[in-house]
Amino acid sequence: MKDDHYFDREQSQVKHRVLERYLQAFSPIIGSKYDEIVYVDCMAGPWESKDQALHDTSFHTAISVFQECKSRGRCKRVRALLVEADHDRYPLLEQYAKSVHDIEVVTRNWDFTQHIGDIVAFSKEAKNGFPFFFIDPTGWKEVVPSLIRPILQVAPGEVLINFMTSWIKRFLDDPDKPFHELFGRAEVERLRQLPAEEREDEIVNVYAASIREQGRYSYTCAMPIMMPDRDDIHYHLVFGTRSFRGLEEFKEAEDVSIRFMHELRANAQRRRALQATGQGFLLPASDMYHERRFRVLNQRRRTNARAAVVEVLRQRRKVLYSELYQEAMQFATVTESDLREWLDEWGQAGQIRYDNWAKRQKVPHRDTVVEATGPIS
């Protein structure tokens, strides 16, 4: 895939990298335990594709991963359902599906919100299958948690949702926009009262919590995707899973993709500066990269996650490392390295200790017991 197919839409390239990286881990894990992987793209498009072969699309990104997994014998069967409501775009989707021969690809010219029952039925056709749902709207009305509840509650199963936070943040104060459908009336009023920097965080927190509740997921987390040409967040990818391993793999995908996102944005800044001035640059793009919004978000999320971990230790005193991990990792941009850094700091200060640390053990394991031995700051 040529990167120039993503010029001026680098946010889509990051989204595809997240999807690719997660599904590369997901496919062999699920393929070893289940007879069939089911992939459902509820709003497949194609939209804004610049490649005639549609290789710069979400559905091709996913299907390519599944094809590779199947060719290596890492999964038995794969079925994909690609749904698109637009009558002009649908023939392109249908033509693409006919070009795929090694896995079953079904297309439907549906408004997915009117066919949720059919989508759920498709995902459950196999007795021992595992579905992964991808919902990528251009607005927010299609991803109201109560509307998509039947999809969210398919178990086993996971979901990845493109949540358009920039649009919601922009129009939240507009009384004519029915955001009560998304959050509930009381939450909308509370969100409107928050300071601007807190508001976006809380919009995402409330939505992710609702997805977790409606889908009965064990974990949800949200990854911010930055705009390519502005120092602001475009949308969040909200992920829901019932698996600790799923949480681990998504956080790995997030970490890799965030670094990739900054690299793309630095190159996009360089390209636009070159177009504006016509002058070359001596320093690499990464050395001249400007961004503030992500650093502020990351600092705030790390502060929030640290406080949440402290609270768990304060209340329970003895906790498995895996429980601290799952508490911290549900905060966007927080990494396992952050958690280990805090534990090292508290250990050196004599505020925690490990009950079952082996002689040659270098890092905490899932079953490592962390005990608070005093007040933790």
Summary of the structure (lengths in Angstrom):
residues: 377
radius of gyration: 21.8
end to end distance: 48.1
largest distance: 64.9
contacts: 1192
relative contact order: 0.09
helix: 51%
strand: 15%
